Amino acid sequence: MRAVDAGVLDPALALAHDETLGRDPGVATLLLWRTRPAVVIGRFQRADWEVDPAACAVRGVGVWRRFTGGGAVYVDRGTLCVGLAAPPGHPWSQLDVPRMYAPLLDGIVRACHAQGVDAERDERAVRMGGRKVTGIAAHHGRGGVLVHGTLLIDADLESLRACLAGPRGGDLGGAPRPAPSRPDHVANVGGEGWEAALIDAFDARPEPLDADRVERAAALAAQKYHDPAWHAGSWLELTSPEVRALLPSARSAGSAGSASS
């Protein structure tokens, strides 16, 4: 297995790397990245049902949609995003739900134990003292499988709770009903060296992504992940101006390849 530690990325580029890798991983790959403060909603969620726009605005937190399902998450520099991808024919790609989540969750638990953190997993999360430190989402397609999630290390939990405080309900006006998030109790694992611990836990070989994959991700970031219509989804016309202001603008597409500050 190869391990790609992408460092700190702009949210659009980070989400594009997840998608391009998930749709065509080539080889089994562990992908690690961090980003600036943001809320990332699931593919089937409605942005203004998941966030408190005032809390996001005052903190400079944008709202982004990923290509996989699941619930909304808050990420920042204290959150490590972890993805595990495998091509068709790999044993992991043959697993059904919920067994397909096990390789990633088991690896995160191994890393936690190596870091001195007493963690355990259930079918969909890693927990420390009963509190969630990792939640996951997945894609299973003809080109491969991706299971990815977040590991809370020293995230701003006050901002997490404030930003993920949407109403999760209301009049849809004929639009499809979105998938709601399930609030949970969370905690930080703390410490340093988590990227190295995860790479060791998966016995992976550090490698950079090839130039073609980097180029494809940059193009997807500029096109899809800087399209506010993608992030608003089927509920664009119902989305309030306050929440629309939190969505990425197409005008910023030129910065899609830059690292966040």
ROZA-228098 format. One record per residue (C-alpha): residue number from 1; residue in three letters; y, x, z. Coordinates in Angstrom, 2 decimals. Layout:
<recs>
num|residuo|Y|X|Z
NUM|ala|Y|X|Z
...
</recs>
This chain:
<recs>
num|residuo|Y|X|Z
1|met|0.00|0.00|0.00
2|arg|3.51|1.14|-0.72
3|ala|6.43|0.61|1.66
4|val|9.98|0.11|0.40
5|asp|12.68|0.50|3.04
6|ala|15.69|-0.85|1.12
7|gly|18.14|-0.29|3.98
8|val|21.18|-2.55|4.29
9|leu|21.72|-4.83|1.28
10|asp|24.12|-7.54|0.20
11|pro|22.38|-10.90|0.87
12|ala|22.24|-11.79|-2.84
13|leu|20.51|-8.54|-3.75
14|ala|18.16|-8.74|-0.77
15|leu|17.03|-12.26|-1.68
16|ala|16.66|-11.23|-5.31
17|his|14.40|-8.32|-4.31
18|asp|12.24|-10.73|-2.32
19|glu|11.91|-13.06|-5.30
20|thr|11.25|-10.47|-8.00
21|leu|8.68|-8.78|-5.79
22|gly|7.02|-12.06|-4.83
23|arg|6.68|-13.23|-8.42
24|asp|5.32|-9.91|-9.71
25|pro|4.52|-7.34|-7.01
26|gly|2.45|-5.06|-9.24
27|val|0.80|-3.46|-6.18
28|ala|0.55|-4.43|-2.53
29|thr|4.01|-3.81|-1.11
30|leu|5.75|-3.89|2.26
31|leu|9.49|-4.54|1.79
32|leu|12.01|-3.97|4.58
33|trp|15.76|-4.71|4.55
34|arg|18.70|-5.68|6.70
35|thr|21.94|-7.42|5.81
36|arg|25.27|-8.60|7.17
37|pro|25.53|-11.84|9.20
38|ala|24.28|-14.80|7.14
39|val|22.33|-18.02|7.38
40|val|19.43|-18.24|4.95
41|ile|18.05|-21.72|4.37
42|gly|14.68|-22.67|2.89
43|arg|14.27|-23.76|-0.70
44|phe|13.97|-27.45|0.20
45|gln|16.74|-27.63|2.76
46|arg|20.25|-29.05|2.67
47|ala|22.89|-26.55|3.78
48|asp|25.19|-28.94|5.62
49|trp|22.27|-30.33|7.63
50|glu|21.38|-26.87|8.91
51|val|24.64|-25.16|9.90
52|asp|27.75|-25.68|11.97
53|pro|30.43|-24.86|9.38
54|ala|33.15|-24.10|11.93
55|ala|30.91|-21.65|13.81
56|cys|29.92|-19.96|10.54
57|ala|33.51|-19.78|9.25
58|val|34.97|-18.19|12.38
59|arg|32.23|-15.55|12.31
60|gly|32.41|-14.90|8.57
61|val|28.82|-16.08|8.11
62|gly|27.88|-17.24|4.61
63|val|25.04|-19.61|3.71
64|trp|22.36|-18.60|1.20
65|arg|19.19|-20.25|-0.14
66|arg|15.95|-18.28|-0.60
67|phe|13.26|-19.13|-3.13
68|thr|10.58|-19.89|-0.51
69|gly|10.29|-22.91|1.77
70|gly|10.47|-23.07|5.53
71|gly|13.38|-23.41|7.91
72|ala|16.84|-21.90|8.24
73|val|17.25|-18.47|9.83
74|tyr|20.21|-16.46|11.04
75|val|20.18|-12.78|10.06
76|asp|22.45|-9.83|10.83
77|arg|22.20|-6.06|11.18
78|gly|20.09|-6.58|14.30
79|thr|17.50|-8.53|12.31
80|leu|14.85|-6.75|10.26
81|cys|13.61|-8.74|7.26
82|val|9.98|-7.99|6.44
83|gly|8.08|-9.01|3.32
84|leu|4.46|-8.44|2.34
85|ala|3.52|-8.97|-1.31
86|ala|0.21|-8.66|-3.15
87|pro|-0.77|-9.09|-6.82
88|pro|-3.40|-11.51|-8.19
89|gly|-6.89|-10.26|-7.40
90|his|-5.86|-8.60|-4.14
91|pro|-7.84|-10.01|-1.18
92|trp|-4.60|-11.27|0.43
93|ser|-3.77|-13.32|-2.66
94|gln|-7.06|-15.21|-2.29
95|leu|-6.21|-16.58|1.15
96|asp|-5.16|-20.19|1.65
97|val|-2.67|-21.64|4.13
98|pro|-2.47|-20.75|7.00
99|arg|-4.73|-17.71|6.59
100|met|-2.33|-16.16|4.06
101|tyr|0.18|-15.63|6.88
102|ala|-2.23|-13.54|8.96
103|pro|-1.84|-10.09|7.28
104|leu|1.93|-10.03|7.86
105|leu|1.78|-11.50|11.36
106|asp|-1.02|-9.15|12.41
107|gly|0.91|-6.14|11.12
108|ile|4.04|-7.13|13.03
109|val|1.97|-7.55|16.20
110|arg|0.51|-4.07|15.71
111|ala|4.03|-2.65|15.33
112|cys|5.16|-4.50|18.46
113|his|2.30|-3.07|20.50
114|ala|3.06|0.44|19.20
115|gln|6.67|-0.07|20.32
116|gly|5.60|-1.18|23.78
117|val|6.32|-4.88|23.18
118|asp|3.72|-7.32|24.52
119|ala|3.58|-9.72|21.57
120|glu|1.03|-12.15|20.21
121|arg|0.89|-14.49|17.27
122|asp|-0.02|-18.04|16.45
123|glu|-0.57|-19.39|12.93
124|arg|3.07|-19.11|11.85
125|ala|5.00|-16.92|14.30
126|val|4.98|-13.84|16.50
127|arg|6.02|-14.48|20.09
128|met|7.00|-12.42|23.11
129|gly|6.69|-14.23|26.42
130|gly|6.41|-17.51|24.54
131|arg|9.67|-16.97|22.65
132|lys|9.68|-16.53|18.90
133|val|10.59|-13.09|17.55
134|thr|9.25|-13.66|14.03
135|gly|9.03|-16.74|11.81
136|ile|7.72|-16.74|8.25
137|ala|7.83|-18.39|4.83
138|ala|5.70|-17.81|1.75
139|his|5.29|-18.06|-2.01
140|his|1.92|-18.25|-3.79
141|gly|2.14|-18.19|-7.57
142|arg|0.28|-16.97|-10.63
143|gly|2.03|-13.61|-10.43
144|gly|1.20|-12.90|-6.81
145|val|1.80|-13.85|-3.20
146|leu|4.69|-13.09|-0.86
147|val|4.84|-13.75|2.87
148|his|8.13|-12.80|4.47
149|gly|10.00|-13.30|7.69
150|thr|12.47|-11.92|10.19
151|leu|11.97|-9.73|13.24
152|leu|14.67|-10.22|15.87
153|ile|15.47|-6.77|17.27
154|asp|18.99|-6.91|18.67
155|ala|20.36|-9.90|16.78
156|asp|23.44|-11.76|18.00
157|leu|21.59|-14.69|19.57
158|glu|24.82|-16.44|20.57
159|ser|25.88|-16.54|16.91
160|leu|22.36|-17.59|15.92
161|arg|22.48|-20.61|18.20
162|ala|26.04|-21.50|17.22
163|cys|25.56|-21.24|13.46
164|leu|22.17|-22.97|13.33
165|ala|23.52|-26.17|14.85
166|gly|23.60|-28.58|11.93
167|pro|23.13|-32.35|12.32
168|arg|19.77|-32.41|10.43
169|gly|20.28|-35.99|9.40
170|gly|22.53|-38.49|7.72
171|asp|23.05|-40.68|4.66
172|leu|21.50|-39.16|1.54
173|gly|22.98|-41.57|-0.99
174|gly|19.82|-41.58|-3.08
175|ala|19.33|-37.81|-3.04
176|pro|15.93|-36.33|-2.08
177|arg|15.32|-35.90|1.62
178|pro|15.55|-32.24|2.66
179|ala|13.04|-30.43|4.84
180|pro|14.50|-30.04|8.36
181|ser|14.25|-26.91|10.47
182|arg|12.35|-26.96|13.74
183|pro|14.47|-25.43|16.53
184|asp|12.63|-22.98|18.77
185|his|13.29|-20.61|21.66
186|val|13.89|-17.08|20.44
187|ala|14.25|-13.56|21.85
188|asn|14.99|-10.00|20.76
189|val|12.34|-7.30|20.96
190|gly|14.93|-4.52|21.40
191|gly|14.56|-0.84|20.73
192|glu|14.81|1.43|17.71
193|gly|12.50|2.82|15.06
194|trp|11.14|-0.51|13.88
195|glu|11.09|0.33|10.18
196|ala|8.91|3.37|10.85
197|ala|6.72|1.39|13.26
198|leu|6.05|-1.28|10.65
199|ile|5.30|1.23|7.93
200|asp|2.79|2.90|10.27
201|ala|1.32|-0.46|11.29
202|phe|0.48|-1.24|7.67
203|asp|-0.61|2.35|6.93
204|ala|1.78|2.19|3.97
205|arg|3.15|4.96|1.76
206|pro|6.98|5.08|1.54
207|glu|8.17|4.83|-2.07
208|pro|11.30|3.70|-3.89
209|leu|11.22|0.78|-6.30
210|asp|11.12|1.80|-9.94
211|ala|14.30|1.51|-12.01
212|asp|13.08|-1.54|-13.94
213|arg|12.49|-3.54|-10.75
214|val|15.86|-2.52|-9.36
215|glu|17.53|-3.67|-12.59
216|arg|15.71|-7.00|-12.59
217|ala|16.69|-7.69|-9.00
218|ala|20.34|-6.84|-9.69
219|ala|20.39|-9.23|-12.66
220|leu|18.81|-12.03|-10.63
221|ala|21.28|-11.44|-7.80
222|ala|24.25|-11.73|-10.15
223|gln|22.93|-14.81|-11.96
224|lys|20.99|-16.96|-9.50
225|tyr|22.06|-15.78|-6.08
226|his|25.76|-15.93|-6.87
227|asp|25.47|-19.46|-8.26
228|pro|26.80|-21.92|-5.65
229|ala|24.82|-24.72|-7.33
230|trp|21.56|-22.92|-6.43
231|his|22.58|-22.60|-2.81
232|ala|23.74|-26.23|-2.53
233|gly|20.59|-27.45|-4.28
234|ser|20.07|-31.13|-5.08
235|trp|22.80|-32.04|-2.60
236|leu|25.77|-30.34|-4.31
237|glu|27.79|-33.56|-4.67
238|leu|27.10|-34.51|-1.06
239|thr|27.98|-31.13|0.42
240|ser|31.21|-31.11|2.40
241|pro|34.10|-28.83|1.38
242|glu|33.71|-26.95|4.67
243|val|30.11|-26.04|3.83
244|arg|30.83|-25.39|0.16
245|ala|33.33|-22.77|1.29
246|leu|30.45|-20.91|2.98
247|leu|28.36|-20.68|-0.20
248|pro|28.60|-17.53|-2.33
249|ser|30.99|-17.64|-5.23
250|ala|30.13|-16.71|-8.81
251|arg|33.29|-14.63|-8.83
252|ser|31.64|-12.12|-6.48
253|ala|28.70|-11.47|-8.80
254|gly|30.03|-8.04|-9.64
255|ser|29.41|-6.90|-6.08
256|ala|25.78|-8.08|-6.04
257|gly|24.40|-4.56|-6.14
258|ser|26.46|-3.14|-3.31
259|ala|25.35|-2.55|0.24
260|ser|26.90|-4.71|2.92
261|ser|29.37|-3.34|5.40
</recs>
